[in-house]
Amino acid sequence: MTQKLKVVIDKAACCGYGVCAEICPQVYKLDDNGIVYVDDEIVPEGLEELAREGAEACPQAALEIVDA
């Protein structure tokens, strides 16, 4: 079984670049102000690698992927 992963968002650090949402729109969404949010903090199975890439691409390091 795949290890469940969780997205941790530092909303105060998010500057709305949207790189995360471009890389993995299935996980990362942007609100009306361009600030990142997720519908569910648990990363859907099969999207772990893309979710990690999206988090690592954040210029502000506002996202972290941790074990759920």
N, C-alpha and C positions, 0 to 999 in steps of 0.2 A: 504494500500500500504506500502511496505517495505521502510524504510528510506534508501536513497542512501548514500553510504559511499565512501570515497576517500582515496587512499594510498598516504602518504607523505613520501618521501625517503630523508634521509640525506646521500648522496653518499660518502661524506668525512668520515663519521663514519663507513661505511660498510667495513668490513675486509674479506668478502668472505667466511664466514663459510657455507653459503648455507642452514641453518636450515629452513629459511622461504620457500625456494623453495622445500624442502623435504616435508614440512607440507602442502603447498598449491601451487603446481606447476601450477595450472590454473591461478593464479594471479602473483606470483613472478617468474621471470626469472633471469638467471645469464648470464652476458656477457662473452666474451672470457677471461677476467681477473678475473672472479668470482664475479663481482660486481652486486648487485641486480638492476633490472629495471622492469618496468611493461609495457605491451603493451598499457594499458588504465588505467589511474589513478582511474577511477570509478570501484568499486568492482562489479563484475557481481552478479545479484540476485541469492540468494541461496548459495553464497560462503562467506557471511559476517562473519560467525563464524570461518571458516577455515582461512580467511584472518586475522582476529583478532588474532587467535592462532599463525599464522606465524609471525606476527609483535611482539607479546609479547615474542616469543621464541628467538628473535634476541639478542645475547649476547652483542652487541654493542648499542642496543636501536636506531638503524638506521631507524626504520620504525615506522610510526604512522598511525592509522586509525582514520579519522575525518569525521564529517558530510559533505557531499558534498554540 
